[in-house]
Amino acid sequence: MSDNQGLRLRLRLARPDFALDVDLDLPATGITVLFGPSGSGKTSLLRCVAGLEKPAQALVRVGTELWQDDASGVFRPPWQRDLGYVFQEASLFEHLDVGQNVAYGLKRSGKPGAAAALERAIELLGIGHLMRRSPGSLSGGERQRVAIARALATQPRLLLLDEPLAALDLARRHEILPWLERMRDELRLPMLYITHSVDELARLADHVVVLDCGAVKACGPAQEVLAWVVSPAIVGDDAGVLLSGTVVELDARWHLAKVAFAGGALWVRDSAMPLGQPVRLRVLARDVSLTVHETQDTSIQNHIYGCIETIADDVHPSQALVRIRCGASVLVARVTKRALSALSLTQGAAVWAQVKSVAVIE
């Protein structure tokens, strides 16, 4: 998108078991993940944006383009909305080869630079070697990469992805995730991405919208939303935070890499990351313990100093989620309420967060 006005969505749609009612201002670039349980309204929201559903009340604006506004009587049908839509199933034309599938629809788009856009989409998704293949000969991951390239080739102003990895097995998901990350990092394009997977959210999301029964439960940058402990967006074993850091040191003897972030640093397993590489880290609340003094004689190597900001009830009454401010960053720990009492930990207390495990997800 050439402007920075982002996406403006105001939608009201009645369903038999819930009512979608959202009012959102979303970023002009990057991946906004729509997250929530089945039946929370994620796909309904996407279909309304695409014009496939006509809500009782609607405002859909993408940048400076007004696609729908009930107040002024504007409604662009789906074929007049400059978007790409990728479904759970790739839905390729079986009678066309991959090259013909990717090129489908370019003539109708009528945009200048169509050939260059097509080549860019092919290069971005790494499917150049598949052009002569038939869809039936492709793996599930390859089919989805072709479907995404086909959607990108028309140079849309908005890309909608409805659980594009849901039909793939774990190996195929791991195959395609790096290509989605590359898309996110290289395209100046807003994307709305539906998933039930916390792993996909953690790897891909710049921004998160959490839906429940058609209403917005949480909305904001991914790192902020995942760090909430009061009415957390993610509960159970998946509760945790994202940290953005940079590789600043390598320990060849022990095969470790030190990643600095705003507020501290963490040692992680070295996976051939070069110095200076930006990385995204995921730290689960279950892997963080608290102590009032820095412990030296321990197998836990990562100790981060911080201050308790918030203590909130966890799902089980024996436990609490503790949000710790570490400089400009935040960690979340899951501890028992008995431990909080024994250590006299309250809001404002200084603590050391001991991080037992860190996942490098990028």
C-alpha positions in Angstrom: 0.0 0.0 0.0 1.3 3.4 -0.8 -0.4 5.1 2.1 -0.2 4.6 5.9 -3.9 4.8 6.7 -4.2 1.0 7.3 -7.5 -0.9 7.5 -10.7 0.5 9.0 -13.3 -2.1 9.8 -16.6 -1.7 11.5 -18.8 -4.8 11.0 -22.0 -6.1 12.5 -23.3 -9.4 11.3 -25.9 -11.7 13.0 -25.2 -15.4 13.1 -27.5 -18.1 14.6 -25.1 -18.7 17.6 -23.3 -15.3 17.9 -23.3 -11.8 16.6 -20.1 -10.4 15.0 -19.6 -6.9 16.3 -16.1 -5.4 15.6 -14.7 -1.9 15.4 -11.0 -2.1 14.3 -8.2 0.1 13.1 -5.4 -2.2 11.8 -1.9 -1.6 10.4 -1.1 -0.8 6.8 1.5 -3.5 6.5 2.5 -6.8 8.1 0.4 -9.8 9.3 -2.6 -9.2 11.5 -3.5 -12.6 13.0 -7.2 -13.2 13.8 -7.1 -15.7 16.7 -9.8 -17.4 18.8 -11.8 -20.6 19.2 -14.0 -22.1 16.5 -17.2 -20.2 16.1 -15.7 -16.9 17.3 -16.3 -15.0 14.1 -12.9 -15.1 12.4 -14.0 -16.4 9.0 -17.1 -14.3 9.1 -15.0 -11.2 9.5 -12.8 -12.2 6.6 -15.8 -12.9 4.4 -17.3 -9.5 5.3 -14.1 -7.8 4.3 -14.1 -9.6 1.0 -17.7 -8.7 0.3 -18.8 -12.3 0.4 -21.1 -11.5 3.3 -23.2 -8.4 3.6 -23.4 -7.3 7.3 -26.3 -5.4 8.7 -23.9 -2.5 9.3 -20.5 -2.2 7.7 -17.6 0.1 7.0 -14.6 -1.3 5.1 -11.8 1.0 4.1 -8.4 -0.1 2.9 -6.0 2.8 2.9 -7.8 5.6 1.0 -10.1 3.2 -0.8 -13.7 2.9 0.5 -15.0 -0.6 -0.3 -18.2 -0.5 1.8 -20.0 2.1 3.8 -23.7 1.7 4.7 -23.9 5.4 5.8 -23.1 6.6 2.2 -24.5 3.7 0.3 -21.2 2.4 -1.0 -20.8 -1.4 -1.7 -18.2 -2.8 -3.9 -18.9 -6.4 -4.9 -16.0 -8.9 -4.3 -14.7 -8.7 -7.9 -14.2 -5.0 -7.5 -12.3 -5.3 -4.2 -8.6 -5.3 -4.8 -7.7 -8.3 -2.7 -6.3 -11.8 -2.8 -7.9 -14.6 -0.9 -6.2 -17.8 0.1 -8.4 -20.6 1.6 -7.5 -23.7 3.6 -7.5 -25.8 0.4 -5.4 -24.5 -2.4 -8.2 -24.9 -5.0 -5.9 -24.9 -8.0 -7.2 -25.5 -11.5 -6.3 -29.2 -12.1 -6.4 -28.8 -15.9 -3.8 -26.0 -15.8 -0.1 -26.4 -15.0 1.4 -24.4 -12.1 2.6 -21.5 -14.4 -0.9 -21.2 -15.9 -2.5 -21.3 -12.4 -0.2 -18.5 -11.1 -0.9 -16.4 -14.2 -4.6 -16.8 -14.0 -6.5 -13.5 -13.6 -3.6 -11.2 -14.5 -5.3 -10.1 -17.7 -8.5 -9.2 -15.9 -6.5 -7.2 -13.3 -5.3 -4.8 -16.0 -2.6 -3.4 -13.7 0.7 -2.0 -15.1 3.7 -4.1 -14.2 1.7 -7.4 -14.2 4.6 -9.5 -15.6 7.0 -8.1 -13.1 4.5 -8.8 -10.2 4.1 -12.4 -11.4 7.9 -13.0 -11.5 8.2 -11.4 -8.0 5.5 -13.7 -6.6 7.1 -16.7 -8.1 10.5 -15.8 -6.7 9.1 -14.8 -3.3 7.4 -18.2 -2.8 10.3 -20.2 -4.3 8.2 -22.0 -6.9 10.1 -21.2 -10.1 11.1 -24.9 -10.5 7.4 -26.0 -10.4 6.1 -24.0 -13.4 5.7 -27.0 -15.7 4.3 -29.3 -13.0 0.6 -30.3 -12.7 -1.2 -29.5 -9.5 -1.8 -33.2 -8.9 2.0 -33.8 -8.6 2.6 -31.2 -5.9 2.8 -31.7 -2.1 0.4 -29.9 0.1 2.9 -27.3 1.0 3.8 -26.7 -2.6 0.1 -26.4 -3.6 -0.4 -23.7 -0.9 2.7 -21.8 -2.0 1.3 -21.8 -5.6 -2.1 -20.6 -4.3 -0.5 -17.7 -2.4 1.7 -16.8 -5.4 -1.5 -16.7 -7.5 -3.1 -14.3 -5.0 0.0 -12.1 -4.9 0.4 -12.0 -8.7 -2.6 -9.6 -9.1 -0.8 -7.0 -6.8 -3.7 -6.8 -4.3 -4.0 -4.0 -1.8 -5.0 -6.6 0.9 -4.3 -10.3 1.3 -6.7 -12.5 3.2 -5.5 -16.0 4.4 -8.1 -18.3 6.0 -6.1 -21.0 7.9 -3.8 -21.7 4.9 -1.9 -24.3 6.9 -4.8 -26.1 8.5 -5.0 -28.9 5.9 -1.2 -29.6 6.1 0.6 -32.1 8.3 3.3 -30.9 10.7 6.2 -31.4 8.2 4.5 -29.5 5.4 3.6 -26.6 7.9 7.3 -26.3 8.8 8.1 -26.3 5.1 5.9 -23.4 4.3 6.3 -21.2 7.4 9.7 -19.7 6.3 8.1 -18.6 3.0 5.2 -16.9 4.9 7.8 -15.2 7.2 9.6 -13.9 4.0 6.4 -12.5 2.7 5.7 -10.7 5.9 9.2 -9.2 6.0 9.5 -8.2 2.3 6.0 -7.1 1.3 4.6 -3.7 2.1 1.1 -5.3 2.2 -1.5 -5.7 4.9 -2.5 -9.3 5.5 -5.3 -10.7 7.6 -4.4 -14.3 8.7 -6.7 -16.7 10.5 -5.2 -19.5 12.6 -6.0 -21.7 15.6 -2.2 -22.4 16.1 -0.4 -20.5 18.8 2.9 -21.5 17.1 1.8 -19.8 13.8 0.7 -16.8 15.7 4.1 -16.5 17.5 6.1 -17.0 14.3 4.1 -14.8 12.0 2.0 -12.1 13.8 2.9 -8.4 13.9 -0.5 -7.6 15.2 -3.2 -9.7 16.9 -6.9 -9.6 17.1 -8.4 -12.1 19.6 -12.1 -12.8 18.9 -14.6 -14.6 21.2 -18.3 -15.0 20.3 -18.0 -12.3 17.7 -16.5 -9.7 20.0 -12.9 -8.4 20.2 -11.3 -9.7 23.4 -7.9 -8.2 22.7 -6.2 -6.2 19.9 -2.7 -4.8 19.6 0.9 -5.6 18.7 1.7 -9.3 19.1 4.3 -8.7 21.8 1.9 -6.6 23.9 -1.2 -8.9 23.5 0.7 -12.1 24.4 2.2 -10.4 27.5 -1.2 -9.6 29.1 -1.9 -11.5 32.3 -5.3 -10.0 33.1 -7.8 -11.7 30.8 -4.9 -13.2 28.8 -5.3 -13.9 25.1 -3.5 -17.2 25.4 -4.1 -19.5 28.4 -2.8 -22.8 29.6 0.7 -24.2 28.6 0.8 -21.8 25.6 0.8 -18.7 27.7 4.1 -16.7 27.3 5.7 -13.7 25.6 7.5 -12.8 22.4 10.8 -10.9 22.5 12.6 -9.3 19.6 16.4 -9.4 19.8 19.7 -9.6 18.0 22.5 -12.1 18.1 25.4 -10.4 19.9 27.7 -13.2 20.9 28.5 -16.8 19.9 30.0 -19.4 22.2 31.5 -22.0 19.8 32.6 -24.3 22.7 29.1 -24.8 24.1 27.2 -24.2 20.8 25.3 -21.3 22.3 24.2 -17.9 21.0 23.6 -14.8 23.1 20.5 -12.8 22.1 20.2 -9.2 23.4 16.8 -7.6 23.7 15.6 -4.3 25.2 15.9 -5.2 28.9 18.5 -8.0 29.0 20.0 -10.9 27.1 19.3 -14.7 26.9 21.6 -17.6 25.9 19.9 -19.9 23.4 21.0 -22.9 21.4 23.1 -21.8 18.4 21.4 -22.8 15.1 24.1 -21.3 12.9 22.8 -17.8 13.4 25.3 -15.0 12.4 26.2 -12.1 14.6 23.8 -9.3 14.2 20.9 -11.4 13.0 17.6 -10.2 14.3 15.6 -13.0 16.0 12.2 -13.5 17.6 12.2 -15.4 20.9 9.3 -17.1 22.6 9.4 -17.6 26.4 6.6 -19.6 27.9 5.3 -18.7 31.4 5.8 -22.3 32.5 9.5 -21.9 31.8 10.0 -18.9 34.0 10.6 -19.1 37.8 11.1 -16.3 40.3 13.6 -15.6 43.1 14.3 -12.6 45.2 18.1 -13.0 45.0 20.2 -14.0 41.9 21.1 -17.6 42.3 24.6 -18.6 41.3 24.6 -22.4 41.9 22.0 -23.5 39.5 21.7 -25.2 36.1 19.5 -22.3 34.9 21.8 -20.0 32.9 19.4 -17.2 32.1 18.7 -14.7 34.9 16.9 -11.5 34.2 16.4 -8.7 36.7 13.0 -7.0 36.8 10.1 -5.7 38.8 6.6 -7.2 39.2 4.0 -5.2 37.4 0.9 -7.4 37.7 -0.2 -10.5 39.5 -3.3 -12.2 38.1 -5.2 -15.4 38.7 -4.4 -18.3 36.4 -6.8 -20.9 35.1 -6.2 -23.1 38.1 -6.9 -21.5 41.5 -3.5 -22.7 42.9 -1.5 -20.7 40.4 -1.0 -17.1 39.3 0.4 -15.4 36.2 3.1 -12.8 37.1 4.0 -10.0 34.7 7.6 -8.8 35.2 8.9 -5.6 33.7 12.5 -6.0 32.5 13.6 -2.6 31.1 11.6 -2.0 27.9 10.5 -5.7 27.8 8.2 -8.0 29.7 8.3 -11.6 30.9 5.5 -13.6 32.3 5.9 -16.4 34.9 3.5 -19.0 36.1 4.0 -19.7 39.8 1.9 -21.1 42.6 0.2 -18.7 45.0 1.9 -20.5 47.8 5.3 -19.6 46.4 4.2 -15.9 46.1 3.2 -15.9 49.7 6.4 -17.7 50.9 8.6 -15.2 49.0 6.3 -12.2 50.0 6.1 -11.2 46.3 3.6 -8.4 45.6 3.2 -5.8 42.9 6.3 -3.6 42.7 8.7 -6.2 44.2 12.1 -6.6 42.6 12.8 -10.2 41.4 15.1 -12.3 39.3 13.3 -14.2 36.5 15.0 -17.5 35.8 14.4 -18.6 32.3 14.7 -22.3 31.9 14.0 -22.6 28.2 13.8 -20.3 25.2 12.5 -21.0 21.7 14.1 -19.3 18.8 11.2 -19.0 16.3 12.8 -16.9 13.6 
